[in-house]
């Protein structure tokens, strides 16, 4: 089997830090708590993850903070219907259980074959993401590029790829009120007129 054939059979692990995406969308992009129609379409994100690198099979993992003892069951059931595996984690109030779970998962992925897409802006994953940039796998961040942690952004020179949730992924049904630097080759004047 050639290298490209074996790569086509490997999985893409999609790890979603939903709290981080939601907080960045609400605080930095919208300036208010997102309404349901302003939230990302998680099914589109999973579809993008499958299509971006050779139509590989996707293992979509969605990390949730369940430290309160409660789970948002309608949302969990929606995730399950879209093929995600919800991972509800619990811990003490001072523990960042979602970050801890994602960090441990990224560390575990380092020991198996597969590519990685992480939906987050958080620099807490820097050591794990950096370790995955070993030349044997593709690693990407799904984000609003202008809000990604600067230390993560510096890893683009080592092969870390960035995919904008709105522009590249198409995760939203309506244009977001973003002010960002737009590479001229991506500029679409129809969005502004």
C-alpha positions, 0 to 999 in steps of 0.5 A: 500500500502506498503512502497516499493510500495508507493516509487515505485510510487513517482517521481524522480526529475532530476535537471540539472545545464547544465552550471556547468556540461559544465564548469566543463567538459570544464575547468577541464576535457578537458581543452577546450570548449567541442565539440558536440561529447564530451558533455554528452548525456542528454537522457542517464542521464534521462534514468539513473535517471529513472532506478537508484531507482526502475524505478520511473517516472522521472521529468527532468528539465534543467535550462538555463540562458536566461538573454541575451534574447536569447534561444538556440532553437535547443538545447531547441528543442532537450531537449524537444524531450528527455522529458526534461522540459527546464527552461529558466531563466532571470535576471540581469547580476549579478544574478546567475539565474540558481543557484537561480532557482535550489535553489528555486526548491529544496526548493519546492521539500522539501514540496512534495514527491519524490527523487532528482538527481541534476546534478551539482558540485556547493556548492551553493546548499548545504543548500537545499540539506542538508535539503532534507536529512531528511530520507524520500527521496533519494538524489543524485548528478550526477557529476565528483566525483573529482570536486564536492564541498567538503562540498557536498562531506561531506554529503555522511555520511548523505545519499547523493549518488554520481553518476559519469557521465562517469562511473556510468551514461554512459553519454559519447560516448568516454572515457574522459581524466580524472585523478582521484582516482579509487576504485579498484573494479571499475578499468577496465584495458581495458580502459588503454590498 
